[in-house]
């Protein structure tokens, strides 16, 4: 069973008090719809090939769009690591969330738990293991 199928089988365990964090492997219209149907909120990284239409730009720089007919908020984010020698490396990505109100859930606040999930699942990576590395996180939205 693949990750998406396994995650779909676990969706009945979600409830409206939960926030589902997921990586780009879960960027599926059907999966987003299934999560929404549970009443849980989500924060899911989109695949780099997906380019949602900007419908409304929000005060925190995130924007509203629709995915498969459902309203979604998109946050553009960057993870940057500063090495001990001062070299900076990083990556940019899009996060889709069902948390539509930037006043209640600012982009910078939502980026942090996604990054923490990212770090936890990659705890054996070189950047996570070396104590002389510092990881900065910011919303570019």
C-alpha positions, 0 to 999 in steps of 0.5 A: 500500500502506498503512502497516499492510500495508507493516509486515506485509510486513516482519514476517519481518525481526523476530527474538526479540532485537528490540523493535518500537515502533509508533504507534496506526496499528498497533493491530490485534489481527491485527498484534499477533498477527503480531508475537508470532508472530515472537518479537519483543517490542513496545511499541505505542501503542493507539488512544484508543477502546481501553479494555483491561480491568484484570486485574492491577495491577502494582507499577509501576502498569502492568497486565496484560490480554488482547488477542485472547487474548494476555497484554499489559501496559498502561502509561499514559503522559503526554508533557508539554512545558514552553514557554519562557513556562512554559506546559505542554502534553501528551497521555496515551496507553496503550502495550501491550507484550509485556514483561510483567515490571515488575521487568525492564522498569519502565513508566518505562523502557519509556516512554522509547524510545517517546517517543524514537521519537515525537520522531524521527518528528516531528522537524519539529514545532515542539516538536522544533525550538525549542531553548527547549522542554523535553520531560518524559516520565513514566509515569502508571502 
